[in-house]
Amino acid sequence: METRLRMELIRARLPAPCVQADIRDAAGNLIGRADLYYPDRRLVIEYDGENHKDRLVADLRRQNALVNAGYHLLRFTSADFRALGSVAAQVRRARAVLPRFPVSPDEAT
């Protein structure tokens, strides 16, 4: 489903996001790996499948760590794909309002 999410964004003419990007805090400690990531907006995009119900506590802690480290997060489920264009519209809106950040060469991949 992460691939489907990425392809929807690309078909909507959004920039291609980084895939499975390591996300780190200011000290360089690994917070986690993002399904999709726009480093120029510090925007993490996650697809939450059925297995996320079993990991809710860990997912919430990770989400808090991302937010506390200055990242922005959008989370989607299969239900979000039922409204055609909804996912891309939300990502487009987030990219439009979030500030730009400088991107290091290692973040761009």
Secondary structure in CASP SS format (residue, H / E / C, confidence):
PFRMAT SS
TARGET T0000
AUTHOR 0000-0000-0000
METHOD secondary structure of the structure
MODEL  1
M C 1.00
E H 1.00
T H 1.00
R H 1.00
L H 1.00
R H 1.00
M H 1.00
E H 1.00
L H 1.00
I H 1.00
R H 1.00
A C 1.00
R C 1.00
L C 1.00
P C 1.00
A C 1.00
P C 1.00
C E 1.00
V E 1.00
Q E 1.00
A E 1.00
D E 1.00
I E 1.00
R E 1.00
D C 1.00
A C 1.00
A C 1.00
G C 1.00
N C 1.00
L E 1.00
I E 1.00
G E 1.00
R E 1.00
A E 1.00
D E 1.00
L E 1.00
Y E 1.00
Y E 1.00
P C 1.00
D C 1.00
R C 1.00
R C 1.00
L E 1.00
V E 1.00
I E 1.00
E E 1.00
Y E 1.00
D C 1.00
G C 1.00
E H 1.00
N H 1.00
H H 1.00
K H 1.00
D H 1.00
R H 1.00
L H 1.00
V H 1.00
A H 1.00
D H 1.00
L H 1.00
R H 1.00
R H 1.00
Q H 1.00
N H 1.00
A H 1.00
L H 1.00
V H 1.00
N H 1.00
A C 1.00
G C 1.00
Y C 1.00
H E 1.00
L E 1.00
L E 1.00
R E 1.00
F E 1.00
T C 1.00
S H 1.00
A H 1.00
D H 1.00
F H 1.00
R H 1.00
A C 1.00
L C 1.00
G C 1.00
S H 1.00
V H 1.00
A H 1.00
A H 1.00
Q H 1.00
V H 1.00
R H 1.00
R H 1.00
A H 1.00
R H 1.00
A H 1.00
V H 1.00
L C 1.00
P C 1.00
R C 1.00
F C 1.00
P C 1.00
V C 1.00
S C 1.00
P C 1.00
D C 1.00
E C 1.00
A C 1.00
T C 1.00
END
